[in-house]
């Protein structure tokens, strides 16, 4: 694992230390890694959404299709319970 040193203003350092204490992180490194992972996931999701928005439109959603989709969702939720 690589090491990276960063400089922070005192107020940000205090904020990170409070987050570590209040959310039971093992240290500031763990907290910052979690923030970076969340940002990576957000960036990936944004790219997927933009790709989908740029793709050609599909067929219209009919009542039959919507009803079938709702039934599949209900079945999956029932299996989880």
C-alpha positions as CSV (number, residue, x, y, z in Angstrom):
1,X,0.0,0.0,0.0
2,X,1.3,3.4,-0.9
3,X,1.5,6.3,1.5
4,X,0.4,9.9,0.7
5,X,0.9,12.9,2.9
6,X,-1.5,15.8,2.7
7,X,-1.7,19.2,4.3
8,X,-5.0,20.3,5.8
9,X,-6.2,23.5,7.5
10,X,-6.9,23.0,11.2
11,X,-10.7,23.1,10.7
12,X,-10.6,20.2,8.2
13,X,-8.3,18.2,10.4
14,X,-10.6,18.7,13.4
15,X,-13.6,17.7,11.2
16,X,-11.9,14.5,10.1
17,X,-10.9,13.6,13.7
18,X,-14.5,14.2,14.8
19,X,-15.8,11.9,12.0
20,X,-13.3,9.2,13.0
21,X,-14.4,9.4,16.6
22,X,-18.2,9.6,15.9
23,X,-18.4,6.9,13.3
24,X,-15.9,4.4,14.8
25,X,-13.3,4.5,12.0
26,X,-10.0,3.1,13.1
27,X,-8.2,6.2,11.9
28,X,-8.2,9.1,9.5
29,X,-6.8,6.9,6.8
30,X,-9.8,4.6,6.9
31,X,-12.1,7.5,6.9
32,X,-10.4,9.1,3.8
33,X,-10.3,5.8,2.0
34,X,-14.1,5.4,2.5
35,X,-14.6,8.9,1.1
36,X,-12.5,8.1,-1.9
37,X,-14.3,4.8,-2.6
38,X,-17.7,6.7,-2.4
39,X,-16.4,9.3,-4.9
40,X,-15.2,6.5,-7.2
41,X,-18.6,4.9,-7.1
42,X,-20.3,8.2,-7.7
43,X,-18.1,8.9,-10.7
44,X,-18.7,5.4,-12.1
45,X,-22.5,5.8,-11.7
46,X,-22.4,9.2,-13.3
47,X,-20.5,7.8,-16.3
48,X,-23.1,5.0,-16.6
49,X,-26.0,7.4,-16.4
50,X,-24.4,9.7,-19.0
51,X,-23.8,6.7,-21.3
52,X,-27.4,5.7,-20.9
53,X,-28.7,9.2,-21.6
54,X,-26.6,9.4,-24.7
55,X,-27.8,6.0,-26.0
56,X,-30.7,5.8,-28.5
57,X,-34.2,5.5,-26.9
58,X,-35.7,2.1,-26.6
59,X,-39.3,1.2,-27.2
60,X,-42.1,2.8,-25.2
61,X,-43.0,1.2,-21.9
62,X,-46.5,-0.3,-22.2
63,X,-48.8,-1.1,-19.4
64,X,-48.1,-4.8,-19.8
65,X,-44.4,-4.3,-19.5
66,X,-44.8,-2.1,-16.5
67,X,-47.1,-4.6,-14.8
68,X,-44.7,-7.4,-15.5
69,X,-41.8,-5.4,-14.1
70,X,-43.8,-4.5,-10.9
71,X,-44.5,-8.2,-10.4
72,X,-40.9,-9.2,-10.8
73,X,-40.0,-6.6,-8.1
74,X,-42.6,-7.9,-5.8
75,X,-41.3,-11.5,-6.2
76,X,-37.8,-10.4,-5.4
77,X,-38.9,-8.5,-2.4
78,X,-40.9,-11.4,-1.2
79,X,-37.9,-13.7,-1.5
80,X,-35.9,-11.4,0.7
81,X,-38.4,-11.4,3.5
